[in-house]
Amino acid sequence: MGENAAGTGGPTKIERTSDTELVVTRTFNAPARIVFKAWTTPELFKRWWSPRSLGMPILACEMDVRTGGGYRLTFGQDEASSFSFFGKYLEVIPDARLVWTNEEGDEGAVTTVTFEDRGDHCLLTYSDRYPSKAALEAERGAEDGLPEQFEQLDALLVDLD
């Protein structure tokens, strides 16, 4: 849908490929194994996942990154104002693919992220598939937040690579 120039890797491209699916792509200046590590290591994930502009830091990040494992991300200024996102990993292929559920509501998406080496870069494709058109319309998080999140990931990758 939109394109945001950003970071060192390249623009984040966002497209609604159907009434129920949103696809986001971006090339990062790091190999797939490093980008995958940033998505699957709690200490690293906490450093980039929450858009800074929202002012909602990640208070807790639990990840059991294996097929059948689960995750829970808790956001907020403190425990009293916190809220969580959680689900299960349906598929984990190291350095290549993650698929997880978003179970905090009845209309949660299934998210798929693929990591593709392109020389010394990684082409990342992020897809949210919702159970209905209404669910996609109601959830603007990925469209609104991912460009900023990916800029933050770009900055982190400079330190990791």
Secondary structure, DSSP 8 states (H G I E B T S, - for coil): --EE--TTT--EEEEE-SSSEEEEEEEESS-HHHHHHHHH-HHHHHHHSS-GGGT--EEEEEE--STT-EEEEEESSSGGG-EEEEEEEEEEETTTEEEEE--SSTT--EEEEEEEEETTEEEEEEEEE-SSHHHHHH--HHHHHHHHHHHHHHHHHHHH-
